[in-house]
């Protein structure tokens, strides 16, 4: 009997490109239903969702819950958020149309607002904990600390997921290993958000 483990292992690897598109279609269907009067294009609806702080915005509410809770799903979500940032940095994906870099350091959280970093650089204690003076101004994701403004963080991250979708659907995203990693984490984040 021969060892077929490597062949079977290669067949077991998940290709996140196609499931991400299907998941985006579910998101697209959700916002078309919940925001029917808000613009005619995806871009217009994405902008509304990023700015909507009402109870109707299930994605924003779920995002905030996952940042605050301490259960395994929330811990996984925060880890995926950090990995998404790292993957974007390594892939160097640019927005369609304007060529802006898609990353946490160059976030577009509101249309018409200037881009800014969602990352807040701080020094931790020698044991790796947040200092008291920083505890209210950052969210600690592990090795990455981001703004504690959850509305701004949601809007910036949702925009980045949307930009990954635009690049993938419009054929600008090469099927490279780095881009696959970005799509993997975009998928995992959106998957968690869509389970509201």
C-alpha positions as CSV (number, residue, x, y, z in Angstrom):
1,X,0.0,0.0,0.0
2,X,1.4,3.4,-0.9
3,X,1.2,6.6,1.2
4,X,-1.3,8.9,-0.6
5,X,-1.5,11.4,2.2
6,X,0.1,14.3,0.3
7,X,-2.3,13.8,-2.7
8,X,-5.4,13.7,-0.4
9,X,-4.1,16.6,1.6
10,X,-3.8,18.8,-1.5
11,X,-7.4,17.9,-2.4
12,X,-8.5,19.0,1.0
13,X,-7.2,22.5,0.8
14,X,-10.0,25.0,0.7
15,X,-10.1,27.5,-2.2
16,X,-11.7,30.6,-0.7
17,X,-12.1,32.5,-3.9
18,X,-15.5,30.9,-4.9
19,X,-17.0,30.7,-1.5
20,X,-16.1,34.3,-0.8
21,X,-18.1,35.4,-4.0
22,X,-21.1,33.3,-2.8
23,X,-20.9,34.8,0.7
24,X,-20.7,38.3,-0.8
25,X,-23.8,37.5,-2.8
26,X,-25.6,36.7,0.5
27,X,-24.4,40.0,1.9
28,X,-25.5,41.8,-1.3
29,X,-28.9,40.2,-1.0
30,X,-29.2,41.3,2.6
31,X,-28.3,44.9,2.0
32,X,-30.6,45.1,-1.1
33,X,-33.5,43.9,1.1
34,X,-32.7,46.0,4.2
35,X,-31.7,49.2,2.3
36,X,-34.0,49.2,-0.7
37,X,-34.5,53.0,-0.7
38,X,-30.8,53.8,-0.2
39,X,-29.3,54.4,-3.6
40,X,-29.2,52.3,-6.7
41,X,-25.6,51.0,-6.8
42,X,-23.5,48.8,-4.5
43,X,-21.2,51.7,-3.8
44,X,-24.0,53.9,-2.6
45,X,-25.4,51.1,-0.4
46,X,-21.9,50.3,1.0
47,X,-21.5,53.9,2.0
48,X,-24.8,53.9,3.7
49,X,-24.0,50.7,5.6
50,X,-20.7,52.1,6.8
51,X,-22.4,55.3,8.1
52,X,-25.6,53.6,9.5
53,X,-25.6,53.4,13.3
54,X,-29.2,52.3,13.6
55,X,-30.4,48.8,14.7
56,X,-31.1,48.0,11.1
57,X,-27.4,47.6,10.5
58,X,-27.0,44.0,11.6
59,X,-23.4,43.8,10.3
60,X,-22.3,46.7,12.4
61,X,-24.0,45.4,15.5
62,X,-22.5,41.9,15.1
63,X,-19.0,43.5,14.5
64,X,-19.3,45.4,17.8
65,X,-20.5,42.3,19.6
66,X,-17.6,40.2,18.4
67,X,-15.1,42.9,19.5
68,X,-16.5,43.0,23.0
69,X,-17.4,39.4,23.8
70,X,-14.9,36.9,25.3
71,X,-16.3,33.6,23.8
72,X,-14.3,31.5,21.4
73,X,-16.1,32.9,18.3
74,X,-15.2,36.4,19.3
75,X,-11.6,35.5,20.1
76,X,-11.4,33.8,16.6
77,X,-12.9,36.9,15.0
78,X,-10.4,39.2,16.6
79,X,-7.6,36.9,15.5
80,X,-8.9,36.8,11.9
81,X,-9.1,40.6,12.0
82,X,-5.4,40.8,12.9
83,X,-4.6,38.2,10.2
84,X,-6.6,40.1,7.6
85,X,-4.5,43.2,8.3
86,X,-1.3,41.3,8.0
87,X,-2.4,39.5,4.8
88,X,-3.4,42.9,3.2
89,X,0.0,44.3,4.0
90,X,1.7,41.3,2.4
91,X,-0.5,41.2,-0.7
92,X,-0.3,44.9,-1.6
93,X,-3.8,45.1,-3.1
94,X,-4.9,48.4,-4.6
95,X,-8.4,49.8,-5.0
96,X,-10.0,49.6,-8.4
97,X,-10.2,53.0,-10.0
98,X,-8.0,55.2,-7.8
99,X,-5.1,52.9,-7.0
100,X,-5.1,53.5,-3.2
101,X,-3.5,50.8,-1.2
102,X,-6.1,48.6,0.7
103,X,-4.8,48.3,4.3
104,X,-5.4,49.2,7.9
105,X,-2.9,52.1,7.6
106,X,-4.9,53.7,4.8
107,X,-8.5,53.1,5.7
108,X,-11.5,54.9,4.1
109,X,-14.1,54.8,6.8
110,X,-16.5,57.4,5.4
111,X,-17.1,58.8,2.0
112,X,-15.6,62.3,1.8
113,X,-13.5,61.8,4.9
114,X,-9.7,61.7,4.7
115,X,-8.1,58.3,4.9
116,X,-6.5,57.4,8.2
117,X,-4.9,54.6,10.0
118,X,-7.0,52.2,12.0
119,X,-3.8,51.1,13.7
120,X,-2.7,52.8,17.0
121,X,0.9,52.2,17.9
122,X,1.4,51.8,21.6
123,X,3.9,50.2,24.0
124,X,2.7,47.4,26.1
125,X,3.9,46.4,29.5
126,X,6.8,43.9,29.9
127,X,4.2,41.2,30.3
128,X,2.5,42.1,27.1
129,X,-0.5,43.9,28.6
130,X,-2.0,47.2,27.7
131,X,-1.0,50.2,29.9
132,X,-3.9,51.8,31.8
133,X,-3.6,55.0,29.8
134,X,-4.1,53.1,26.5
135,X,-6.8,50.7,27.6
136,X,-9.7,53.0,26.5
137,X,-8.1,54.2,23.2
138,X,-7.2,50.9,21.6
139,X,-8.5,47.4,21.0
140,X,-5.8,44.8,21.5
141,X,-5.9,42.1,18.8
142,X,-2.7,40.4,20.0
143,X,0.3,41.9,18.2
144,X,-1.8,44.6,16.6
145,X,-3.7,47.4,18.4
146,X,-6.4,49.3,16.6
147,X,-8.6,52.2,17.3
148,X,-11.2,51.8,20.0
149,X,-13.7,53.7,17.8
150,X,-15.7,50.6,16.8
151,X,-17.9,52.5,14.3
152,X,-14.8,53.8,12.5
153,X,-13.2,50.3,12.7
154,X,-16.3,48.6,11.3
155,X,-16.6,51.1,8.4
156,X,-12.9,50.8,7.5
157,X,-12.9,47.0,7.7
158,X,-16.1,46.7,5.7
159,X,-14.7,48.9,3.0
160,X,-11.6,46.8,2.8
161,X,-13.7,43.6,2.5
162,X,-15.7,45.4,-0.3
163,X,-12.5,46.4,-2.1
164,X,-11.3,42.7,-2.0
165,X,-14.7,41.8,-3.5
166,X,-14.4,44.5,-6.2
167,X,-10.9,43.3,-7.2
168,X,-11.9,39.6,-7.2
169,X,-15.2,40.0,-9.1
170,X,-13.8,42.4,-11.7
171,X,-10.8,40.2,-12.4
172,X,-8.1,42.4,-11.0
173,X,-7.0,40.0,-8.2
174,X,-4.4,37.5,-9.3
175,X,-4.9,34.0,-7.9
176,X,-1.7,34.2,-5.9
177,X,-1.0,32.7,-2.5
178,X,-0.9,36.1,-0.9
179,X,-4.2,37.2,-2.4
180,X,-5.8,33.8,-1.5
181,X,-4.8,34.5,2.1
182,X,-6.5,37.9,1.9
183,X,-9.6,36.4,0.5
184,X,-9.6,33.7,3.2
185,X,-9.6,36.2,6.0
186,X,-12.1,38.5,4.2
187,X,-14.3,35.4,3.9
188,X,-14.0,34.4,7.6
189,X,-14.7,37.9,8.8
190,X,-17.7,38.4,6.6
191,X,-19.0,34.9,7.5
192,X,-19.0,35.8,11.2
193,X,-20.7,39.2,10.4
194,X,-23.4,37.6,8.3
195,X,-24.4,35.3,11.3
196,X,-26.3,38.0,13.1
